[in-house]
Amino acid sequence: MRKPYSILIILILISCQEKDWKTNLLNEIAEFETSEKIDKKYSIKHNTGNDILIEQFKTHSNGLTKLTAEYTRPELGSWEKLFFLKNSKLLYSRNFGIAPVQNLENDTINRPKYFLIERRVWFENDSIGKEEIKELEMFDLKNIESKKAELLKMEFITFDLNISDYKLFVSDFKALTE
């Protein structure tokens, strides 16, 4: 009779630990954002020729540093990226914007032309992470603000991430900083 309760308690503790690292990070981010200050602001060219505005923030006393990137795309609007690092270790990323659907050979008129996307990535360490994503199909670029409001009300779909996902996460960041 004791064994099933012990297993249940262990499972509850494990699930609480999983939430704790994410909750702790959210609390640290909230603390950071109350006093964030821009350290550097610069622009780089994307391989498409569009500008990317980079803002790097001063490191907070809790060890967090923030970097934002805004891709200027006249035809689609801005694509926003946000990264948080702690002691030079990437922990969090948020992407938000409109992505065009690549045309396929058998493309039909009924397929969406764009996706409005919000994607969050969280890493506790190199091999334990979560991805939260939500997408909204768009057939044209009309009523974008109402589409954004609709997307923000949607629920996230969550996936587990591993070390190869972390490597992609790091390379995405390095593409903006090197």
N, C-alpha and C positions, 0 to 999 in steps of 0.2 A: 504494500500500500504506500510506503514511503517513496519508493523508487519513481512512480509516475509523477509525484509532486516535485521531486528533485529535478527531474528532466524538464518539467514545465517551468520551474524557477530558473533553470539555466537558460532555457530558450528565451524567456522574458528578459533576462539580463543581457543576453547577446543582442536581442532586437533593440533594447534601450541603448546599448553601446553604439550601435550603428547610427541611431538618431543623434546621439550625443555629439559626435564629431561634427556633424552637419549643423546642429543647433549651436554649438560653440563657435563654429566659423561664422554663422549668421550674426551672432552676438558681437563677435570681433569686427565684422564688416560694419555693423550698425555703429559701433563705437568709433571706428575709423572715419565714417562719413560725417560724424558730427563736427570734426575739426580738420577735414582734408584740405590740403593746400597743394596747388600745382607747383611742381618743381621745374619741369621743362615742357615746352609746347613747340612742336615742329611738324612739318609736312613732308611726306615722301610720295613718290609716284608709284602707283600700282602698274603692273605690266600691261594693263589696258589703257594706260595714259591718264587715268583718273587720279585725283589727289586723295591721300589718306592723311587726315589730321590726327596726330598722336598727342596725347596729354599724359605725362608721367607725373605722378603725385609723390610728395615727400613721404618717406617711411614714417609710420605712426609709432608711438612708443610700444604698442603691442606687437610690433614686428611686421605688420602688414604694409604692403605697397600696392598701389592701384595704377593700372595703365588702361587708357581708353583709346580706341581707334574708331574713326568715323570715315567710311569710304564715301566719297562724293560721287554719285552716279546720277547725272542729270535725267536720264530716261526712267530710272527706277526709284529714285529717292535714295536716302542714305542707308548704309548698312552699318550697324553699330556693333562694336566688340568691346567687351570689358573683361579685364583680367585682374585677379588678386593673387599676390604672391606673399608668402611669409618666409622671411629669412632666405630669399632667393628661390624658394620652392613654389611652383605653381599649384594653386589649390582650387581656384574657381574661375569660370568663364561664363559669360552671357553673350549670345549673338542674337541680334534682332534686325529684321529687315525683309525685303522682298527678293526672292530668288526666281529667276526665269527658269521655265521648264525647257530642257534641251529637246529640240525637235527630233523625233524618231522617224525612221523610214516609213512606217505605216501610220503616221500621225493622222488623227481624225480631228474634225472641227469641235467635237464634244469634250476634248481633253482640256484641262486647265492650262493656261499659258504661264501662270506664276503661282508661287506659294509665298504667303506671308508666314514667317517662321520666328518663333522664339525658342532658343535652345540654351539650356543651362547645363554646365558640366561641373561636377564636384569631385575632388580627389582627397581622400584621407592620406594616402601615400601613393607610391608608384604603381601599386597593383590593386588598390581598392578605390573604386569610384562609382559615381552614379551620373546618368544623363537623364535630363528631363526635357522633353520636346513637345511642342504643339505646332501644328501647321493648319493653315486655312487656305483652301484652293481659291484662286482668283482667275477669272476669265478675261478681265481687263483691268486697267489701272484707274478705275473710277471709284469714288467714295472710299478712298484709302483710309481716312481717319475713322470712319465708321467700322471698317474692316479691322483696324487695329484695336478698337474698343471691343469688338466681337472676339478677337483672338485672346485678348487679355482675360476674358471671362471663361475661356475654355480650360478644361483640365489637362494637365501634363500627362504624357505617357512616359513611364520611367523604365530605364534599362540599367543593368549592371555593366561596369566598365572594368578593364584589366590593364596590364602593363603595356600591351601594344596600343591600346587607346590612349594611354598616358603619353606615349612617345609621339603620337599624332598631335595631341594637345600641346606638347612642348614645341613641336615643329611649327604649329600654327602661331604660337607666340613669337618664336624666333624669327619668323618671316617678317614680323613687324619691327623687331628690335635690332636686327643685325644688318 
